[in-house]
Amino acid sequence: MMPKQAPVSRIDIFTGYSYFAPHGTVTTNTIAGTPYPVRYGSVDEGAIGSAAYFFNRYVGGVVEYADHTLGKNDGFQDATAGIIFRYPSSLGVTPFAHAMAGASRVGGPNAEPNVYHVYTWGPMLKVGGGLDYDTPLFNHHLGIRLFQADYVYTHADFGPQPIDGGRANIDSAELSAGLLFKFGNIVPPPPVTYTCSAAPMSVFPGDPVTITGTAANLDPKKPASYTWTGQGIQIKGDSSTATVDTANLQPGSYTAMGHVGYGMKPGQFADCTVPFTVKQFEPPTISCSANPSSVNPGDSSTITAMGVSPQNRPLTYSYSASAGQISGTSNTATLATAGAPAGTVTVTCNVADDKGQTATTTTTVTVAAPPAPAPKVQTLCDITFDRDTKRPARVDNEAKACLDDVTLNAQRSADASVVLVGNAAPAAAPMGRHGKHAAAMMTPEKLAAQRAVNTKDYLVKEKGIDASRISVRTGTKGTNEVDNYLVPAGASFDSEIQGTTPVDDSVKAQSRTAHAPAHHKHHKK
């Protein structure tokens, strides 16, 4: 920022003391024709005044009058006009320089009665400068001219005649000082200002940033130049706008700098800076779902992944599964559960963008347990009835081992039932050896039923099995045996074992310890 300066005047009026030191000689012939040289002497007392009108802050026109007529043997009066240059500064002092031309009225030098020279006009040139000091008096309208030093060249031609003729080329030094009265005010043009903006101020790598400069107080008569720079960045543009290429920039903060101006003097140029930020690419996000989420063993499920990139970067997908086989490289994949154990299969869905940033999520698929096999009727041991021909339906001691096993199985499976299927050979065994007992012979169907009932009775009374858990039937195998079956809960005996008939409740169990038929005793007597 430029320091604040005092007002700059439009008109300067100077008046003051002046010392004049001419250096020159006039040679004049005496009346006798003898050359008589006379030198000019200094004028210690003189007055000077000037008026300057400034076209702008620095350049103006000036007219000046100086009176040095109080010399010892000479005198000078001169009037000149020309150009003046000044440089007002913030220090309160103003150096100046001027160049003028005009006329000088020169008298002398005199050396009476031998020679003398009356006043005559001749041309003159004046070049010099000085230093003015600005005071705050009268609101800066009064200043002091600390000094003014000039070189003055004067030519005087007094004529060819003797006594008062001759010529002079005078080189003079003029020193002056005095008061300076200042009028008017030259308002300097406002300094150039420059502001910059970035749009957008925050971008991802590769997105352009437009820098716009706004300049004020430019001189419309002079072309302005624009330049753009920045550390570590490339800016293209030679006008009030420029573009930053961010393709190769790392995430971080950067600063663009602009310069505008139409000259090199203070106030004719200005700079600006504007920051912008290159952001790190945001990673993608992903969601994942399975349809269906529960399958039977061997079935498949469709996995759908939904990846989103905040910057719309291209995405690639991949998948993995804790069991089974998964295939697919797009946003859908297929999970095959062949060989996968029952339970939860975790599917991991992955997404990656072209910048190497990733996201992961999971979904689950439940593989149902295979249905339990339907309970089956279990075939147990058989007991035979071929050994006791007199009591063909009696459960003898040989059957104990088999029935113990039946009991153990029934105890292990408390919710199972026991089915006893009695069978008989086609020819029924007689109850006695005499024909009078032939009527007591059983048919095979009845004998089969009695065997089943007797076996149940043994299991209930001897082994303590609840009678409600035991059912009796007759079969058609044509063998003298009882087939024993364990029927688990849920199993269907009729659908698995064909050709059996339930035994009627009218068949009653026979005691294992019953005596032999009475005709045996009669024979002994």
Buried (B, 14 or more C-beta within 10 A) or exposed (E): EEEEBBBBBBBBBBBBEBBBBBEBBBEBBBEEEEEBEBBBBBBBEBBBBBBBBBEEBBEBBBBBBBBBBBBEBBBBBBBBBBBBBBEBEEEBBBEBEBBBEBBBBBBBBBBEEBBBBEBBBBEBBBBBBBBBEBBEEEEBBBBBBEBBEBEBBBBBBBEEEBBBBBBBBBEBBBBBBBEBBBEEEBEBEEBBBBBBEBEEEEBBBEBEBBBBBEBEEBEEEEEBEBBBEBEEBEBEBEEBBBBBBBEEBEEEEBBBBBBBBBEEEEBBBBBBEBEBBBBEBBBBEBBBBBEEEEBEBEBBBBBBBBBEBEBEBEBBBBBEBBBBEBEBEEBEBBBBBEEBEBEEBEBBBBBBBEBEBBBEBEBBBBBEEEEEEEBEBBEBBBBBBEEEEEBBBBBEEEBBEBBBEBBEBBEEBEEBBBBBBBBBBEEBBBBBEEEEBEEEBBEBBBBBBBBBBBBBBBBBEBBEBEEEBBBBBBBBBEBBBBBBBBBBEEBEBEEEBEEBEEBEEEBEBBEBEEEEBEEEEEEEE
